[in-house]
Amino acid sequence: MRKLAMSLCLCLVATSAQAGNKDNFFSFKTKVVQGQIQMHGHYGKNWTETEVRKSLERDCAGAGKTLAALQLGEVHKRKGQSFVGVCT
């Protein structure tokens, strides 16, 4: 869990560094539900689903888990594409 927290911090730092471009963001929050790690977040137009999937796979691997699912949600005008990822 500590490794996942470090990965998340690095992800958020990288996101903040790129905040100059409003379409170049990727952020999420995590919570643990019944042993699964759920990641709820948003990403901008400059990110692809493949890039998001690879980033979440790295974060899951850092916690000793694998990415089991990535589901895209609605596209919000300000927040961008929403998603939910699950590590098991």
VEXMAR-963015 format. One record per atom (N, C-alpha, C): residue number from 1; x, y, z. Coordinates in steps of 0.2 Angstrom, whole numbers. Example, Ala and Ser with C-alpha at 12.3 -4.5 7.8 and 13.67 -1.06 7.14 Angstrom:
 lodren     u     v     w
      1    66   -28    39
      1    62   -22    39
      1    66   -16    39
      2    64   -11    35
      2    68    -5    36
      2    64     0    39
END
This chain:
 lodren     u     v     w
      1     4    -6     0
      1     0     0     0
      1     4     6     0
      2    10     6     3
      2    15    12     4
      2    17    13    -3
      3    19     8    -7
      3    21     9   -14
      3    16    12   -18
      4    10    10   -17
      4     4    13   -21
      4     4    21   -20
      5     4    22   -13
      5     4    29   -11
      5     9    33   -14
      6    16    31   -15
      6    21    34   -18
      6    20    35   -25
      7    17    30   -28
      7    16    31   -36
      7    10    36   -37
      8     5    36   -32
      8     0    41   -33
      8     3    48   -32
      9     7    49   -27
      9    10    56   -26
      9    14    58   -32
     10    18    53   -35
     10    22    55   -41
     10    18    56   -47
     11    12    53   -48
     11     7    54   -53
     11     4    61   -52
     12     3    63   -46
     12     0    70   -45
     12     5    75   -46
     13    11    74   -44
     13    16    79   -45
     13    17    80   -53
     14    18    74   -56
     14    18    75   -64
     14    12    79   -67
     15     7    77   -64
     15     1    81   -67
     15     1    88   -65
     16     3    90   -59
     16     4    97   -57
     16     9   101   -62
     17    14    97   -63
     17    19   100   -67
     17    17   102   -74
     18    12    98   -77
     18     9    99   -83
     18     3   103   -83
     19     1   106   -78
     19    -5   110   -77
     19    -6   116   -81
     20     0   118   -85
     20     0   124   -89
     20    -5   123   -95
     21    -6   117   -97
     21   -10   115  -102
     21   -17   112  -100
     22   -22   115  -101
     22   -29   113   -97
     22   -31   106  -100
     23   -28   104  -106
     23   -30    97  -108
     23   -25    92  -107
     24   -20    94  -103
     24   -15    89  -102
     24   -15    87   -94
     25   -20    84   -92
     25   -20    82   -85
     25   -23    75   -84
     26   -21    72   -78
     26   -23    65   -77
     26   -22    65   -69
     27   -28    64   -66
     27   -28    63   -59
     27   -33    59   -56
     28   -32    56   -50
     28   -37    51   -48
     28   -36    50   -40
     29   -41    48   -37
     29   -41    46   -30
     29   -42    39   -29
     30   -39    36   -24
     30   -40    29   -23
     30   -44    27   -16
     31   -47    22   -16
     31   -50    19   -10
     31   -50    11   -11
     32   -49     8    -5
     32   -49     1    -5
     32   -56    -2    -2
     33   -58    -6    -6
     33   -65    -9    -5
     33   -64   -16    -6
     34   -65   -20     0
     34   -65   -27     0
     34   -59   -30    -3
     35   -53   -27    -2
     35   -47   -29    -4
     35   -45   -27   -11
     36   -50   -24   -14
     36   -48   -21   -21
     36   -46   -14   -20
     37   -42   -11   -25
     37   -40    -4   -25
     37   -44    -1   -31
     38   -48     4   -29
     38   -52     7   -34
     38   -50    14   -35
     39   -49    16   -41
     39   -46    23   -43
     39   -51    26   -47
     40   -54    32   -45
     40   -59    36   -48
     40   -55    42   -50
     41   -56    44   -56
     41   -52    50   -59
     41   -55    53   -65
     42   -51    58   -68
     42   -52    61   -74
     42   -45    62   -78
     43   -46    63   -84
     43   -40    65   -88
     43   -42    69   -94
     44   -37    73   -97
     44   -39    78  -102
     44   -38    75  -109
     45   -39    79  -114
     45   -39    77  -121
     45   -32    75  -123
     46   -27    77  -120
     46   -20    75  -122
     46   -18    68  -120
     47   -23    65  -116
     47   -21    58  -114
     47   -26    54  -118
     48   -23    48  -119
     48   -27    43  -123
     48   -29    37  -118
     49   -34    33  -119
     49   -36    28  -115
     49   -30    23  -114
     50   -26    22  -119
     50   -21    17  -118
     50   -15    20  -113
     51   -14    26  -114
     51    -9    29  -109
     51   -12    29  -102
     52   -18    30  -101
     52   -21    30   -94
     52   -21    23   -92
     53   -22    18   -96
     53   -22    11   -94
     53   -15     9   -92
     54   -10    11   -96
     54    -3     9   -94
     54    -1    12   -87
     55    -3    19   -86
     55    -1    22   -80
     55    -4    18   -74
     56   -11    16   -75
     56   -14    13   -69
     56   -11     6   -68
     57    -9     3   -74
     57    -6    -4   -73
     57     0    -3   -69
     58     4     2   -70
     58    11     3   -66
     58     9     4   -59
     59     4     8   -58
     59     2    10   -51
     59     0     3   -47
     60    -4    -1   -51
     60    -7    -7   -48
     60    -1   -12   -46
     61     4   -12   -51
     61    10   -17   -50
     61    14   -14   -44
     62    14    -8   -43
     62    18    -5   -38
     62    15    -7   -31
     63     9    -9   -31
     63     5   -11   -25
     63     5   -19   -25
     64     8   -22   -30
     64     8   -29   -30
     64     1   -32   -33
     65    -2   -28   -37
     65    -9   -31   -39
     65    -9   -30   -47
     66   -14   -32   -50
     66   -15   -31   -57
     66   -21   -27   -59
     67   -21   -23   -64
     67   -27   -19   -66
     67   -32   -24   -69
     68   -38   -25   -66
     68   -43   -29   -68
     68   -48   -26   -72
     69   -49   -20   -71
     69   -54   -16   -76
     69   -53    -9   -76
     70   -54    -6   -82
     70   -54     1   -83
     70   -61     3   -86
     71   -65     6   -83
     71   -71     8   -86
     71   -72    16   -87
     72   -73    18   -93
     72   -74    25   -95
     72   -81    27   -93
     73   -81    33   -91
     73   -88    36   -89
     73   -89    42   -94
     74   -93    47   -91
     74   -95    53   -95
     74   -89    58   -96
     75   -89    62  -101
     75   -85    67  -103
     75   -88    73  -100
     76   -84    76   -95
     76   -86    82   -92
     76   -83    88   -95
     77   -86    94   -96
     77   -84   100   -99
     77   -77   102   -96
     78   -77   103   -89
     78   -71   105   -86
     78   -67    99   -83
     79   -69    94   -81
     79   -65    89   -78
     79   -63    84   -83
     80   -65    84   -89
     80   -63    79   -95
     80   -66    72   -94
     81   -63    67   -97
     81   -65    60   -97
     81   -65    57   -90
     82   -70    55   -87
     82   -70    51   -81
     82   -69    44   -82
     83   -66    41   -77
     83   -64    34   -77
     83   -64    31   -70
     84   -65    24   -70
     84   -64    20   -64
     84   -60    14   -66
     85   -54    13   -62
     85   -50     8   -63
     85   -50     3   -56
     86   -49    -3   -57
     86   -49    -8   -52
     86   -43   -12   -52
     87   -40   -13   -46
     87   -34   -17   -45
     87   -36   -23   -41
     88   -34   -29   -43
     88   -36   -35   -39
     88   -29   -39   -38
END
